[in-house]
Amino acid sequence: MPASHDRRPVGRSAALLLSVATLTLTALPGAAAAAPGGRGAAARAAAVTGADSGPDAVTARREQWQLGALHARAAWRHATGAGVTVGVIDSGVDSSHPDLAGRVLPGLDLVSDDHDGTYDAVGHGTTVAGLIAGRADDSTGAVGVAPGASILPVRVLDASNRYDDAAVVARGIRWAVDRGASVLNISLGGAGGSEALADALRYAFRHDVVVVACTGNLGPGAPSGVWFPARFPGVVAVSGLTRDPERSWRSAVTGPATALSAPATSLVGARPGGYWTVQGTSFAAPLVAASAALVRSRWPDLPAGQVIERLLRTSRDLGPTGRDPAYGYGAVDPYAALIAPVPAVTGNPLAETRAAGAEPGTEPGTARLGGAATTAETAVGPVPVPDRRLPLILAGGLVLAALVASVTRPRR
């Protein structure tokens, strides 16, 4: 259940404050139970009893249910993500975690001059990175869907899990593109658009980069429509699925911009100092980003638009036939994306939103993108709006585990 939050002014962004915390630390057998306890102007977690007692590495490996749901092991017979760099625009990535050893490149820290993106005060970015590229070379730990991929971390969110200037996120996107990332994962968002951020996304598209973002989570003060940048035309907007039965996660934001869905609940992921169990569309998105990395690993010269088309056409349709607001085109299936024949397309199939029920590769429809009144909307997405300061808050639900003590103690 989403946590409730106080909403208090933060600088010039008071009118646009968003607050959501739907990442849940849950108790595995033998672990202390934890309840949501978020508090503050942005998605920020209060200390929770038992936060340091998550699953161990052996249990973490045993609980990787998403690997079976995505047929990941079968996919690895064809590609592991080797040779692909995935940019993680987030809270940083703890490069010292055993699951990520040798996987994390020197990155960029736009919050502090003291680090290079390989410090994570929150844990969110580390979890995202582990779901993408966690190592699979032993029998313990949390494995990523693309265990051979490299992670390029870009820290844009501070220890309070927020950033007020969309231009900072835009700068991080451009930097990652210039450093060779061919897939970007953006597990954050907000209600309004930003011309700087829109320009950065266009820059990524011009450089043949696949951009994946989460649709967002429902919660007090959170926007009810698909978040920006997920709803920007061309971005692969990812919603969430439950474990059993496989259906749309009720706390996921959905809408016509939804392109794909992926597991979002009961996911065991890496965090600084150990593991925890998380939920949220923030953690569904990296499973799709990793799937894109597998496709790019198998076919390095395949244009981004065709990578996206493969993911759309080979997804498993879980809702009404064709595209629908809850599931998009369906649940991502990286194995099918690596083996199925898929017709070639010209350009990005998501460059303009299509009506619900449409098939990939068809003409654009007239569906309106979801969102708040802060962004003007047309049939093809948000029109440019003036640059502004707005909170960019972790969409997939930030840590309900304690972000204190040894887990979040700043490096000296």
Backbone torsions as a table, in degrees:
resi	resn	phi	psi	omega
1	MET	NA	135.0	179.9
2	PRO	-59.9	144.4	177.5
3	ALA	-78.3	154.6	173.8
4	SER	-93.0	152.7	-174.5
5	HIS	-138.9	149.3	165.3
6	ASP	-78.7	144.0	176.9
7	ARG	-115.2	115.3	-176.4
8	ARG	-125.7	151.4	-177.4
9	PRO	-59.9	141.2	173.9
10	VAL	-131.3	104.6	178.9
11	GLY	54.2	-136.9	-177.7
12	ARG	-87.8	6.2	-176.6
13	SER	-100.3	14.0	-172.1
14	ALA	-55.7	-38.9	-175.4
15	ALA	-71.8	-16.9	-175.8
16	LEU	-113.5	18.7	-175.8
17	LEU	-61.2	136.1	175.4
18	LEU	-122.6	147.2	-179.1
19	SER	-145.0	121.7	176.5
20	VAL	-155.7	137.9	173.5
21	ALA	-141.8	102.2	-176.1
22	THR	-127.7	14.5	166.9
23	LEU	-79.1	130.5	-176.0
24	THR	-119.1	127.9	169.0
25	LEU	-86.6	114.6	-178.4
26	THR	-111.9	161.1	-175.5
27	ALA	-90.0	121.4	166.3
28	LEU	-82.0	167.8	180.0
29	PRO	-51.9	127.5	177.9
30	GLY	91.2	-6.4	-179.0
31	ALA	-104.3	153.3	179.2
32	ALA	-72.4	141.6	179.2
33	ALA	-73.0	147.6	178.8
34	ALA	-128.6	140.7	179.0
35	ALA	-115.0	153.3	177.9
36	PRO	-56.6	144.1	-179.7
37	GLY	-150.8	33.9	-175.9
38	GLY	-64.6	150.0	179.4
39	ARG	-158.3	137.6	175.6
40	GLY	127.9	-178.4	-175.3
41	ALA	-77.7	-25.4	178.2
42	ALA	-122.4	178.7	-178.7
43	ALA	-67.0	98.3	-176.1
44	ARG	-137.5	138.6	-176.0
45	ALA	-101.4	139.5	171.7
46	ALA	-82.1	166.1	179.4
47	ALA	-62.8	141.7	-178.3
48	VAL	-127.5	134.0	177.6
49	THR	-58.9	133.6	177.7
50	GLY	84.5	12.6	-175.5
51	ALA	-65.8	-23.9	-178.9
52	ASP	-92.1	6.0	-174.3
53	SER	-117.0	53.2	177.1
54	GLY	-78.0	-177.1	-179.8
55	PRO	-63.8	153.0	175.8
56	ASP	-84.5	178.7	-173.7
57	ALA	-64.9	-34.4	179.2
58	VAL	-68.1	-46.1	178.2
59	THR	-64.0	-39.1	179.2
60	ALA	-57.1	-43.9	179.2
61	ARG	-65.4	-39.4	-177.6
62	ARG	-67.4	-27.7	-174.7
63	GLU	-94.1	15.1	-177.3
64	GLN	-81.2	64.0	-174.6
65	TRP	-64.7	-26.9	-177.1
66	GLN	-65.7	-26.1	179.8
67	LEU	-64.0	-39.7	176.3
68	GLY	-69.8	-42.2	-179.5
69	ALA	-61.5	-31.5	-177.8
70	LEU	-97.2	2.2	-177.8
71	HIS	53.7	41.2	-173.2
72	ALA	-65.0	-41.3	-176.9
73	ARG	-64.6	-36.3	174.8
74	ALA	-67.0	-37.9	179.2
75	ALA	-63.3	-35.5	-177.0
76	TRP	-66.0	-15.0	174.6
77	ARG	-69.6	-17.2	-178.0
78	HIS	-111.6	-30.6	-179.2
79	ALA	-164.6	148.4	177.7
80	THR	-120.6	-1.4	-174.7
81	GLY	95.8	-0.9	-179.0
82	ALA	-57.7	136.6	179.3
83	GLY	87.0	-1.9	-177.8
84	VAL	-110.5	134.5	175.6
85	THR	-105.6	125.3	178.8
86	VAL	-107.7	119.8	175.3
87	GLY	-81.2	128.1	179.6
88	VAL	-111.3	104.0	-178.9
89	ILE	-90.4	103.1	-165.0
90	ASP	-162.7	-141.7	-176.8
91	SER	-98.6	14.5	-172.8
92	GLY	95.5	171.1	-179.5
93	VAL	-136.2	129.2	177.8
94	ASP	-76.5	99.7	-176.2
95	SER	-71.8	-11.2	-179.7
96	SER	-85.4	-6.8	-179.7
97	HIS	-65.9	134.4	-177.7
98	PRO	-55.8	-34.4	-179.2
99	ASP	-66.8	-20.8	-175.4
100	LEU	-111.9	9.0	-179.1
101	ALA	-57.6	124.8	179.4
102	GLY	78.0	2.3	-177.7
103	ARG	-103.7	-17.5	-171.5
104	VAL	-103.9	123.0	178.1
105	LEU	-84.8	159.3	170.5
106	PRO	-59.6	131.2	-175.1
107	GLY	-118.7	-145.3	-176.2
108	LEU	-134.6	134.3	175.5
109	ASP	-113.1	109.5	179.7
110	LEU	-94.0	6.9	177.3
111	VAL	-103.8	-40.0	-176.7
112	SER	-135.1	144.5	177.0
113	ASP	-81.9	-3.7	-172.8
114	ASP	-87.6	-7.7	-172.6
115	HIS	-135.3	174.2	-179.0
116	ASP	-122.8	31.4	-179.3
117	GLY	88.8	-5.2	-178.2
118	THR	-99.3	20.2	172.6
119	TYR	-118.2	134.1	-177.3
120	ASP	-132.0	104.5	-179.3
121	ALA	-77.3	-13.6	-172.6
122	VAL	-107.8	-42.9	-176.5
123	GLY	103.9	-19.7	-176.1
124	HIS	-61.8	-49.6	-179.0
125	GLY	-64.5	-34.7	177.3
126	THR	-64.6	-41.8	177.4
127	THR	-63.0	-45.7	178.2
128	VAL	-57.9	-47.8	-178.9
129	ALA	-62.5	-40.1	179.2
130	GLY	-65.3	-37.4	177.3
131	LEU	-65.8	-27.3	177.9
132	ILE	-81.8	-52.7	-165.6
133	ALA	-133.7	23.3	175.3
134	GLY	-56.2	140.1	-173.9
135	ARG	-65.2	147.0	179.7
136	ALA	-122.5	25.4	-172.4
137	ASP	-97.3	9.8	171.7
138	ASP	-146.9	-168.3	-172.5
139	SER	-102.1	11.2	-178.8
140	THR	-129.8	165.8	175.9
141	GLY	89.8	172.4	-179.8
142	ALA	-92.5	123.7	-174.4
143	VAL	-95.0	139.8	174.7
144	GLY	-84.9	161.5	178.3
145	VAL	-71.9	-25.6	176.4
146	ALA	-123.3	72.3	-170.7
147	PRO	-67.2	-11.8	177.9
148	GLY	-94.4	-4.2	-177.0
149	ALA	-76.5	161.2	174.1
150	SER	-104.8	147.1	-179.3
151	ILE	-108.0	128.8	174.3
152	LEU	-109.4	102.4	-174.4
153	PRO	-84.3	137.6	174.1
154	VAL	-129.6	113.5	-177.9
155	ARG	-89.6	118.4	177.8
156	VAL	-122.9	-8.4	-178.1
157	LEU	-114.1	136.5	-175.0
158	ASP	-89.5	-170.7	-176.9
159	ALA	-68.8	-12.0	174.2
160	SER	-94.0	6.3	176.0
161	ASN	67.3	36.0	-178.7
162	ARG	-150.7	161.9	166.4
163	TYR	-149.9	136.3	-171.0
164	ASP	-92.3	-12.0	-173.4
165	ASP	-116.8	112.5	179.7
166	ALA	-61.7	-24.9	179.6
167	ALA	-62.9	-27.3	178.0
168	VAL	-68.6	-43.5	176.4
169	VAL	-63.0	-41.3	177.9
170	ALA	-59.4	-43.6	178.4
171	ARG	-61.7	-40.4	178.6
172	GLY	-63.4	-39.6	177.9
173	ILE	-61.8	-49.4	-179.2
174	ARG	-60.5	-42.0	-179.2
175	TRP	-62.0	-45.0	-179.3
176	ALA	-63.8	-41.0	177.6
177	VAL	-61.4	-45.4	-179.0
178	ASP	-65.7	-23.5	179.3
179	ARG	-94.2	11.0	170.1
180	GLY	99.0	8.2	176.0
181	ALA	-67.5	127.4	177.3
182	SER	-102.9	-7.6	172.6
183	VAL	-135.5	137.4	175.6
184	LEU	-119.4	135.7	171.2
185	ASN	-112.3	125.4	-178.7
186	ILE	-124.9	92.7	-179.2
187	SER	-96.4	58.0	176.3
188	LEU	-155.1	172.5	179.3
189	GLY	173.1	-177.8	-179.9
190	GLY	-161.0	-178.3	-173.9
191	ALA	-80.0	-38.2	-171.3
192	GLY	-101.7	159.1	176.3
193	GLY	-84.8	171.4	178.2
194	SER	-148.2	130.5	-179.6
195	GLU	-64.5	-37.1	178.2
196	ALA	-62.5	-43.3	179.8
197	LEU	-69.4	-40.3	177.2
198	ALA	-61.1	-42.3	178.2
199	ASP	-62.8	-38.8	179.0
200	ALA	-65.6	-37.9	177.2
201	LEU	-65.9	-42.4	176.7
202	ARG	-61.3	-38.0	177.7
203	TYR	-60.8	-43.8	177.6
204	ALA	-62.2	-43.4	180.0
205	PHE	-63.2	-41.3	179.4
206	ARG	-62.8	-26.5	179.6
207	HIS	-97.7	19.8	171.5
208	ASP	62.7	41.7	-179.8
209	VAL	-104.1	136.7	172.9
210	VAL	-84.1	123.3	-178.9
211	VAL	-111.3	123.8	-179.3
212	VAL	-118.9	135.2	178.5
213	ALA	-143.1	155.2	179.7
214	CYS	-84.7	150.1	-178.5
215	THR	-74.0	-23.5	-178.6
216	GLY	109.7	171.6	-179.1
217	ASN	-123.2	146.3	173.8
218	LEU	-73.1	145.4	179.1
219	GLY	175.3	167.0	-179.8
220	PRO	-57.0	123.6	177.7
221	GLY	81.9	-5.6	-178.5
222	ALA	-85.0	149.5	177.3
223	PRO	-64.7	146.2	-176.9
224	SER	-88.2	-16.2	178.2
225	GLY	-98.4	165.8	179.9
226	VAL	-53.6	133.6	-172.8
227	TRP	-75.2	159.3	172.1
228	PHE	-94.5	129.0	21.1
229	PRO	-94.3	2.0	-176.2
230	ALA	-58.2	-33.9	-176.1
231	ARG	-86.3	0.8	177.7
232	PHE	-69.4	133.6	-178.4
233	PRO	-55.3	131.6	-179.7
234	GLY	102.6	-21.5	178.4
235	VAL	-82.1	139.5	175.8
236	VAL	-83.0	103.1	-177.7
237	ALA	-86.7	124.2	-171.9
238	VAL	-114.9	125.0	174.2
239	SER	-99.9	-179.6	-171.0
240	GLY	-114.3	153.0	177.5
241	LEU	-120.8	148.7	172.6
242	THR	-84.1	170.4	-175.5
243	ARG	-81.4	-54.1	-173.5
244	ASP	-152.3	110.6	1.6
245	PRO	-78.2	162.0	-178.6
246	GLU	-77.4	104.9	179.0
247	ARG	-149.9	173.5	-177.9
248	SER	-62.6	130.9	177.5
249	TRP	-69.2	126.9	-170.4
250	ARG	-67.0	-19.8	179.7
251	SER	-93.0	0.7	178.9
252	ALA	-79.3	138.3	169.9
253	VAL	-72.9	133.8	178.2
254	THR	-132.2	164.2	179.8
255	GLY	172.1	178.7	-177.2
256	PRO	-57.6	-22.9	-179.9
257	ALA	-77.1	-13.5	-179.7
258	THR	-58.5	128.6	-178.6
259	ALA	-106.4	-41.7	-178.6
260	LEU	-144.1	166.3	173.9
261	SER	-131.8	158.0	-177.4
262	ALA	-156.0	162.9	179.4
263	PRO	-52.5	135.4	-176.0
264	ALA	-135.4	-0.3	-176.9
265	THR	-126.9	153.4	176.7
266	SER	53.8	39.1	178.8
267	LEU	-94.5	124.4	176.2
268	VAL	-89.9	123.3	-175.8
269	GLY	-132.7	162.0	177.1
270	ALA	-71.0	145.8	171.4
271	ARG	-141.3	162.3	175.4
272	PRO	-54.8	119.6	178.1
273	GLY	90.1	-0.3	-179.5
274	GLY	164.3	-135.9	-175.0
275	TYR	-141.7	160.3	170.2
276	TRP	-153.2	169.1	178.5
277	THR	-103.5	129.0	-171.2
278	VAL	-128.2	164.0	171.6
279	GLN	-147.4	154.4	178.8
280	GLY	140.4	156.6	178.3
281	THR	-68.5	-18.7	172.5
282	SER	-56.5	-28.2	-174.3
283	PHE	-103.0	-10.0	168.6
284	ALA	-77.4	-41.2	-177.7
285	ALA	-56.1	-46.9	-179.1
286	PRO	-63.7	-23.5	175.9
287	LEU	-68.5	-33.6	175.2
288	VAL	-75.7	-40.7	176.7
289	ALA	-59.5	-41.2	177.6
290	ALA	-64.9	-37.3	177.2
291	SER	-62.6	-41.0	175.7
292	ALA	-62.3	-38.2	178.4
293	ALA	-63.9	-37.6	177.0
294	LEU	-62.2	-45.0	179.9
295	VAL	-63.2	-44.1	-179.9
296	ARG	-67.8	-28.3	177.2
297	SER	-69.9	-39.8	-179.4
298	ARG	-74.7	-38.0	-179.5
299	TRP	-125.1	81.7	-173.7
300	PRO	-59.6	-25.4	-177.2
301	ASP	-95.5	3.0	-178.8
302	LEU	-72.1	125.5	-179.6
303	PRO	-61.9	155.8	-177.5
304	ALA	-56.6	-40.6	-179.7
305	GLY	-60.4	-38.2	178.8
306	GLN	-75.0	-30.7	173.2
307	VAL	-60.9	-47.7	179.5
308	ILE	-62.5	-43.1	179.9
309	GLU	-59.7	-39.8	177.3
310	ARG	-61.1	-44.2	-180.0
311	LEU	-64.6	-39.1	-179.3
312	LEU	-69.6	-49.1	-173.9
313	ARG	-69.5	-28.2	-177.0
314	THR	-97.3	2.6	177.8
315	SER	-69.2	156.9	-179.7
316	ARG	-91.8	119.0	-175.7
317	ASP	-73.1	115.0	-176.3
318	LEU	-105.6	-17.9	-178.0
319	GLY	-111.9	-149.8	174.2
320	PRO	-56.0	151.9	-177.1
321	THR	-55.5	131.0	-178.9
322	GLY	86.7	-159.6	-177.2
323	ARG	-76.4	137.2	175.0
324	ASP	-140.1	160.9	-173.3
325	PRO	-64.3	-27.9	-175.9
326	ALA	-80.7	-44.7	-172.9
327	TYR	-109.3	-7.7	-169.5
328	GLY	66.8	-133.8	176.3
329	TYR	-80.4	-13.3	177.6
330	GLY	141.2	-170.5	179.8
331	ALA	-80.1	130.7	-179.0
332	VAL	-61.8	141.7	-180.0
333	ASP	-135.4	89.4	-175.1
334	PRO	-61.7	-33.2	178.3
335	TYR	-62.1	-48.4	178.3
336	ALA	-61.7	-36.6	179.9
337	ALA	-63.8	-24.1	-178.6
338	LEU	-90.3	-16.1	-174.1
339	ILE	-121.5	-19.6	-173.3
340	ALA	-82.0	144.8	172.6
341	PRO	-72.9	129.5	-178.3
342	VAL	-132.0	126.7	179.2
343	PRO	-60.3	146.5	177.7
344	ALA	-72.0	148.9	175.5
345	VAL	-127.4	161.2	175.4
346	THR	-106.8	119.6	178.8
347	GLY	85.5	-177.5	-178.1
348	ASN	-83.1	119.5	-177.7
349	PRO	-66.9	-12.8	178.2
350	LEU	-104.4	13.1	-177.0
351	ALA	-61.9	-27.9	172.2
352	GLU	-131.8	139.9	-179.0
353	THR	-69.2	147.8	-179.8
354	ARG	-117.6	157.5	-178.3
355	ALA	-64.9	151.1	174.9
356	ALA	-57.4	138.4	-178.6
357	GLY	95.5	-11.2	-179.7
358	ALA	-75.1	154.4	176.4
359	GLU	-94.8	154.2	175.3
360	PRO	-56.5	143.7	177.3
361	GLY	84.8	0.5	179.2
362	THR	-91.2	174.1	-177.9
363	GLU	-68.5	151.7	178.5
364	PRO	-61.0	145.2	174.3
365	GLY	-98.5	-155.8	-177.4
366	THR	-118.4	21.5	179.8
367	ALA	-64.8	139.9	177.1
368	ARG	-91.6	141.3	178.3
369	LEU	-76.7	143.3	178.8
370	GLY	-72.2	155.0	176.5
371	GLY	160.8	175.5	-179.5
372	ALA	-89.4	170.9	-175.2
373	ALA	-71.1	-2.5	180.0
374	THR	-74.4	-12.1	-179.7
375	THR	-124.4	127.8	174.4
376	ALA	-66.8	144.7	-176.0
377	GLU	-123.8	147.2	172.9
378	THR	-134.9	-177.2	179.1
379	ALA	-65.7	-18.5	-177.9
380	VAL	-112.4	14.6	173.9
381	GLY	115.3	-174.1	-176.0
382	PRO	-69.2	135.7	175.4
383	VAL	-82.7	160.1	-179.4
384	PRO	-56.9	140.4	176.4
385	VAL	-127.2	159.7	-178.9
386	PRO	-60.3	148.3	175.7
387	ASP	-58.7	143.3	-178.7
388	ARG	-154.3	162.1	172.0
389	ARG	-90.8	130.3	178.2
390	LEU	-150.3	152.9	178.5
391	PRO	-71.3	135.3	172.3
392	LEU	-111.4	104.9	-166.2
393	ILE	-112.6	144.8	-177.2
394	LEU	-56.2	116.6	-173.6
395	ALA	-76.3	-31.2	-172.6
396	GLY	-85.4	9.1	175.5
397	GLY	91.7	116.4	-178.1
398	LEU	-87.8	168.5	-165.6
399	VAL	-53.9	122.3	172.6
400	LEU	-93.0	0.0	170.7
401	ALA	-81.4	166.3	-179.7
402	ALA	-67.8	135.1	175.2
403	LEU	-106.5	42.9	-176.5
404	VAL	-131.8	-171.7	178.0
405	ALA	55.1	-140.6	-172.1
406	SER	-70.5	-24.3	-176.6
407	VAL	-69.2	-38.5	-173.6
408	THR	-116.0	9.7	-178.6
409	ARG	-65.0	123.7	-179.7
410	PRO	-59.3	148.3	175.7
411	ARG	-71.9	144.6	178.3
412	ARG	-94.6	NA	NA
